[in-house]
């Protein structure tokens, strides 16, 4: 690790609650033991008792914070130093740390009761022989544990990203093929509209490719993609398609995985209009509901399923929600009074929404 990475690593360790729990848990028995010894030897000056409390905490911080840093510093991109270099760095750093702990302890005692100078060096030597090897060993185990945890997290993130892209790529060609099939119907009926549809499809394809390169996009970008998709479908369906947006613009900046809304709209058109010859209304809704952000599409019709299974789009949506928001999301699919509602809910805290 370089210096800047080392500083970030130290800050992350300091801000972890379990680190403080470890420090206090490790220091507690030594605080009690030293306090009892000092009190028994009538070293009951407030400063002496303060040292009985503070020094074990400082030593515990050294084990938890300083000792691993000596192993993590390499000056380059490597995550941990080699055995020889790491050991030498740890011995030097930990020796300095122990000397400081002993000096703090002796100074506090000296302010309440005379302590000879040679007591500092004797105490430093004794504590150094005991603490330095132990801190070096503990630092090594903490550092290697952090490296292993980082590598495991990186591998998990890469697997998650690969799975998400695989699911996303199931949808991208699907969107384009359906749009091409729709435009094929227009070529003979209305060449001018077909030409405009091809231009719209090219723009839709560009947007699908652009969003496909990203893991997360603002919800507003998802809306733009759907609007382009609807423009293509409008050329084919004409006045039969009537879209009504009930959209909370305050939620446009929410970051979501791409292609979460478009499959819902596509399903609504495919299954809603295929069952009707007259005008069909589609509602596209985004709002906050009881601690969730709800995105849903409503169309006139009935739920169409094969063997009780979800279609490709909804199954894909379910898997992606579980991938990104496990236990924090749910899929909506219900039918009532001739209307089908399909969509999803995600907890606001998972999206960083107040």
VMD Tcl script that draws the C-alpha trace (Angstrom):
set ca {
  {0.00 0.00 0.00}
  {1.04 3.57 -0.68}
  {0.82 6.29 1.96}
  {-2.56 7.61 0.76}
  {-4.02 4.09 0.74}
  {-2.57 3.47 4.19}
  {-4.28 6.58 5.55}
  {-7.59 5.47 4.06}
  {-7.15 1.98 5.49}
  {-6.46 3.43 8.95}
  {-9.52 5.67 8.75}
  {-11.74 2.75 7.73}
  {-10.45 0.74 10.68}
  {-10.99 3.61 13.10}
  {-14.61 4.10 11.97}
  {-15.62 0.45 12.33}
  {-17.69 -0.11 15.49}
  {-16.29 -3.61 16.04}
  {-12.76 -2.12 16.20}
  {-13.70 -0.01 19.21}
  {-15.45 -2.96 20.81}
  {-12.24 -4.99 20.39}
  {-10.10 -2.21 21.85}
  {-12.28 -1.77 24.93}
  {-12.76 -5.51 25.38}
  {-9.00 -6.15 25.20}
  {-8.12 -3.22 27.47}
  {-10.81 -3.77 30.13}
  {-9.13 -6.59 32.14}
  {-5.78 -4.74 32.15}
  {-7.47 -1.54 33.29}
  {-9.06 -3.39 36.20}
  {-5.81 -5.18 37.09}
  {-3.65 -2.04 36.97}
  {-6.20 0.00 38.90}
  {-6.30 -2.64 41.63}
  {-2.48 -2.83 41.81}
  {-2.06 0.95 41.93}
  {-4.73 1.29 44.56}
  {-3.23 -1.54 46.60}
  {0.21 0.19 46.44}
  {-1.45 3.45 47.50}
  {-0.73 5.03 44.12}
  {-4.19 6.52 44.20}
  {-3.40 9.93 42.77}
  {-5.95 10.88 40.03}
  {-3.19 11.10 37.41}
  {-1.87 7.68 38.34}
  {-5.32 6.16 38.10}
  {-5.81 7.97 34.78}
  {-2.68 6.24 33.53}
  {-4.04 2.92 34.75}
  {-6.99 3.46 32.42}
  {-5.43 5.24 29.45}
  {-2.26 3.22 28.89}
  {-4.02 -0.16 28.37}
  {-6.38 1.56 25.93}
  {-3.41 3.07 24.07}
  {-1.71 -0.33 23.93}
  {-4.91 -1.90 22.63}
  {-5.11 0.78 19.94}
  {-1.54 -0.05 19.02}
  {-2.44 -3.70 18.53}
  {-5.52 -2.86 16.49}
  {-4.34 0.15 14.47}
  {-0.57 0.61 14.43}
  {0.54 -3.02 14.26}
  {-1.38 -3.88 11.04}
  {-0.23 -0.66 9.32}
  {3.41 -1.72 9.64}
  {2.56 -4.81 7.58}
  {0.33 -3.05 5.03}
  {2.86 -0.41 3.97}
  {4.74 -1.38 0.79}
  {5.13 1.94 -1.05}
  {3.54 0.44 -4.17}
  {0.39 -1.37 -5.24}
  {0.99 -4.56 -3.24}
  {-1.54 -5.08 -0.44}
  {0.92 -6.38 2.19}
  {4.68 -6.39 2.75}
  {6.81 -9.53 2.53}
  {7.81 -11.43 5.67}
  {11.28 -9.88 6.05}
  {10.28 -6.32 5.25}
  {7.06 -6.57 7.21}
  {8.82 -7.95 10.27}
  {11.50 -5.23 10.22}
  {8.89 -2.48 9.78}
  {6.76 -3.95 12.57}
  {9.67 -4.23 15.02}
  {10.66 -0.59 14.43}
  {7.13 0.83 14.54}
  {6.01 -1.28 17.50}
  {9.19 -0.51 19.48}
  {8.56 3.22 19.09}
  {4.92 2.73 20.08}
  {5.84 0.74 23.21}
  {8.38 3.39 24.22}
  {5.69 6.06 23.94}
  {3.22 4.01 26.00}
  {5.80 3.48 28.74}
  {6.78 7.15 28.75}
  {3.14 8.23 29.13}
  {2.73 5.77 31.99}
  {5.91 6.87 33.78}
  {5.22 10.58 33.29}
  {1.75 10.27 34.80}
  {3.15 8.35 37.78}
  {6.04 10.80 38.07}
  {3.58 13.69 38.40}
  {2.16 12.09 41.51}
  {5.17 10.24 42.96}
  {8.90 10.32 42.30}
  {10.11 7.85 39.69}
  {13.76 7.46 38.80}
  {14.80 7.93 35.17}
  {16.21 4.42 34.88}
  {12.73 3.08 35.73}
  {11.60 4.32 32.30}
  {14.24 2.30 30.49}
  {13.74 -0.79 32.62}
  {9.99 -0.63 32.08}
  {10.50 0.02 28.35}
  {12.82 -2.96 28.03}
  {10.48 -5.31 29.88}
  {7.43 -4.17 27.97}
  {9.33 -4.21 24.69}
  {10.41 -7.83 25.12}
  {6.82 -8.81 25.84}
  {4.80 -6.51 23.61}
  {6.84 -5.98 20.43}
  {6.90 -9.64 19.26}
  {3.26 -10.04 20.23}
  {2.22 -6.85 18.40}
  {4.21 -7.93 15.33}
  {2.43 -11.28 15.25}
  {-1.04 -9.85 15.90}
  {-0.47 -7.14 13.29}
  {0.44 -9.80 10.72}
  {-2.76 -11.77 11.35}
  {-4.94 -8.63 11.22}
  {-3.25 -7.42 8.01}
  {-3.52 -10.79 6.23}
  {-7.13 -11.06 7.38}
  {-7.90 -7.65 5.85}
  {-6.22 -8.60 2.59}
  {-8.18 -11.86 2.45}
  {-11.44 -10.02 3.20}
  {-10.72 -7.43 0.47}
  {-9.93 -10.12 -2.10}
  {-13.07 -12.05 -1.16}
  {-15.21 -8.89 -1.47}
  {-13.62 -8.04 -4.82}
  {-14.31 -11.53 -6.14}
  {-17.90 -11.34 -4.89}
  {-18.38 -7.91 -6.52}
  {-16.96 -9.17 -9.80}
  {-19.24 -12.21 -9.73}
  {-22.21 -9.98 -8.91}
  {-21.35 -7.60 -11.75}
  {-20.95 -10.48 -14.20}
  {-24.29 -11.95 -13.16}
  {-26.02 -8.58 -13.45}
  {-24.59 -7.99 -16.92}
  {-25.65 -11.46 -18.01}
  {-29.20 -10.73 -16.85}
  {-29.13 -7.31 -18.45}
  {-27.93 -8.73 -21.77}
  {-30.91 -11.05 -21.78}
  {-33.06 -7.93 -22.06}
  {-31.07 -5.71 -24.44}
  {-31.46 -7.83 -27.63}
  {-35.04 -8.59 -26.58}
  {-35.89 -4.88 -26.61}
  {-34.41 -4.35 -30.05}
  {-35.87 -7.46 -31.67}
  {-39.36 -6.54 -30.55}
  {-38.94 -3.00 -31.86}
  {-37.68 -4.32 -35.23}
  {-40.63 -6.67 -35.51}
  {-42.97 -3.78 -34.88}
  {-41.26 -1.59 -37.49}
  {-41.41 -4.38 -40.06}
  {-45.20 -4.04 -40.00}
  {-44.88 -0.33 -40.86}
  {-42.57 -0.62 -43.88}
  {-45.40 -1.34 -46.34}
  {-48.17 0.53 -44.53}
  {-46.36 3.84 -43.88}
  {-42.80 4.16 -45.25}
  {-42.37 7.68 -43.82}
  {-43.33 6.54 -40.32}
  {-41.10 3.49 -40.76}
  {-38.16 5.76 -41.62}
  {-38.76 7.85 -38.50}
  {-39.11 4.66 -36.49}
  {-35.75 3.43 -37.73}
  {-34.14 6.70 -36.61}
  {-35.84 6.39 -33.23}
  {-34.71 2.77 -33.01}
  {-31.11 3.80 -33.72}
  {-31.30 6.30 -30.87}
  {-32.90 3.66 -28.64}
  {-30.11 1.23 -29.50}
  {-27.48 3.86 -28.67}
  {-29.12 4.51 -25.30}
  {-29.33 0.78 -24.53}
  {-25.61 0.43 -25.31}
  {-24.71 3.49 -23.22}
  {-26.69 2.35 -20.19}
  {-25.44 -1.20 -20.64}
  {-21.89 -0.03 -19.88}
  {-22.96 1.31 -16.49}
  {-23.80 -0.58 -13.33}
  {-26.06 2.22 -12.02}
  {-27.90 5.09 -13.68}
  {-30.15 7.90 -12.40}
  {-33.83 6.99 -12.59}
  {-34.27 9.95 -14.95}
  {-32.10 8.19 -17.55}
  {-34.34 5.14 -17.31}
  {-37.28 7.45 -18.03}
  {-35.53 8.85 -21.12}
  {-34.91 5.34 -22.44}
  {-38.56 4.40 -21.91}
  {-39.72 7.58 -23.64}
  {-37.61 6.68 -26.67}
  {-38.97 3.13 -26.63}
  {-42.52 4.49 -26.47}
  {-41.81 6.77 -29.43}
  {-40.93 3.70 -31.51}
  {-44.02 1.84 -30.33}
  {-46.24 4.87 -30.90}
  {-45.38 4.84 -34.61}
  {-46.56 1.27 -34.85}
  {-49.61 1.47 -32.60}
  {-50.75 5.01 -33.24}
  {-53.74 6.23 -31.23}
  {-54.33 2.79 -29.73}
  {-51.55 3.52 -27.20}
  {-52.29 6.14 -24.53}
  {-49.57 6.55 -21.86}
  {-50.18 8.44 -18.61}
  {-47.23 9.31 -16.36}
  {-47.77 9.67 -12.61}
  {-44.16 10.32 -11.79}
  {-42.59 12.00 -8.77}
  {-39.78 14.09 -10.29}
  {-38.15 14.38 -6.86}
  {-37.08 10.74 -7.28}
  {-35.32 11.24 -10.63}
  {-31.86 11.36 -9.09}
  {-32.15 7.93 -7.45}
  {-29.47 5.55 -8.72}
  {-30.80 2.20 -9.99}
  {-29.49 -0.63 -12.18}
  {-30.36 0.05 -15.85}
  {-33.29 -1.51 -17.68}
  {-35.52 -1.91 -14.63}
  {-38.51 0.03 -15.97}
  {-38.43 -0.69 -19.70}
  {-39.32 -4.41 -19.46}
  {-42.41 -3.50 -17.42}
  {-43.56 -1.03 -20.07}
  {-42.84 -3.51 -22.85}
  {-44.88 -6.23 -21.10}
  {-47.76 -3.81 -20.56}
  {-47.86 -2.98 -24.27}
  {-47.40 -6.56 -25.39}
  {-50.01 -8.12 -23.11}
  {-52.33 -5.14 -22.73}
  {-52.80 -4.16 -26.35}
  {-52.76 -7.74 -27.65}
  {-56.01 -8.38 -25.77}
  {-57.79 -5.21 -26.99}
  {-58.67 -3.59 -30.30}
  {-59.68 -0.24 -28.88}
  {-57.57 2.41 -27.15}
  {-55.49 1.05 -24.28}
  {-54.29 3.14 -21.36}
  {-50.98 2.49 -19.63}
  {-50.08 4.20 -16.36}
  {-46.40 4.56 -15.43}
  {-46.11 5.35 -11.73}
  {-43.20 6.26 -9.46}
  {-43.80 7.38 -5.86}
  {-42.79 6.91 -2.24}
  {-45.04 4.57 -0.27}
  {-44.53 3.78 3.44}
  {-40.75 3.77 3.44}
  {-40.42 2.32 -0.08}
  {-39.90 3.71 -3.55}
  {-42.53 2.09 -5.75}
  {-42.22 1.88 -9.52}
  {-45.06 0.17 -11.36}
  {-46.81 -0.02 -14.71}
  {-50.57 -0.57 -15.00}
  {-52.33 -1.79 -18.12}
  {-55.82 -2.93 -19.02}
  {-56.03 -6.71 -19.33}
  {-55.36 -9.90 -17.43}
  {-52.20 -11.54 -16.14}
  {-50.70 -13.76 -18.83}
  {-48.49 -16.59 -17.56}
  {-47.29 -19.94 -18.77}
  {-47.76 -22.72 -16.26}
  {-47.99 -20.17 -13.43}
  {-44.44 -18.95 -14.15}
  {-43.31 -15.36 -14.59}
  {-42.34 -14.14 -18.02}
  {-38.72 -13.48 -18.98}
  {-38.92 -9.78 -18.12}
  {-40.42 -10.21 -14.65}
  {-38.21 -13.19 -13.82}
  {-35.19 -11.17 -14.86}
  {-36.39 -8.21 -12.78}
  {-36.88 -10.45 -9.74}
  {-33.36 -11.88 -10.02}
  {-31.76 -8.46 -10.42}
  {-33.62 -7.06 -7.42}
  {-32.46 -10.00 -5.32}
  {-28.93 -9.45 -6.57}
  {-28.78 -5.75 -5.69}
  {-31.35 -5.37 -2.91}
  {-31.75 -8.70 -1.11}
  {-34.41 -8.53 1.62}
  {-34.93 -4.85 0.74}
  {-37.11 -5.18 -2.34}
  {-40.17 -6.94 -3.70}
  {-41.86 -7.49 -7.05}
  {-45.44 -6.38 -7.67}
  {-47.70 -8.49 -9.89}
  {-51.42 -8.33 -9.32}
  {-54.70 -8.10 -11.21}
  {-57.88 -6.33 -10.16}
  {-61.03 -5.14 -11.98}
  {-59.55 -5.63 -15.43}
  {-56.24 -3.92 -14.63}
  {-52.80 -5.52 -14.25}
  {-50.17 -3.90 -12.02}
  {-46.54 -4.96 -12.39}
  {-43.53 -3.33 -10.82}
  {-41.24 -3.32 -7.82}
  {-40.63 -1.71 -4.46}
  {-37.25 -0.90 -2.92}
  {-36.72 0.38 0.61}
  {-35.83 4.07 0.64}
  {-32.85 3.48 2.95}
  {-31.37 1.06 0.40}
  {-31.57 3.83 -2.22}
  {-30.33 6.59 0.08}
  {-33.63 8.46 -0.06}
  {-34.73 10.49 2.94}
}
mol new
graphics top color blue
foreach p $ca { graphics top sphere $p radius 0.5 }
foreach p [lrange $ca 0 end-1] q [lrange $ca 1 end] { graphics top cylinder $p $q radius 0.2 }
display resetview
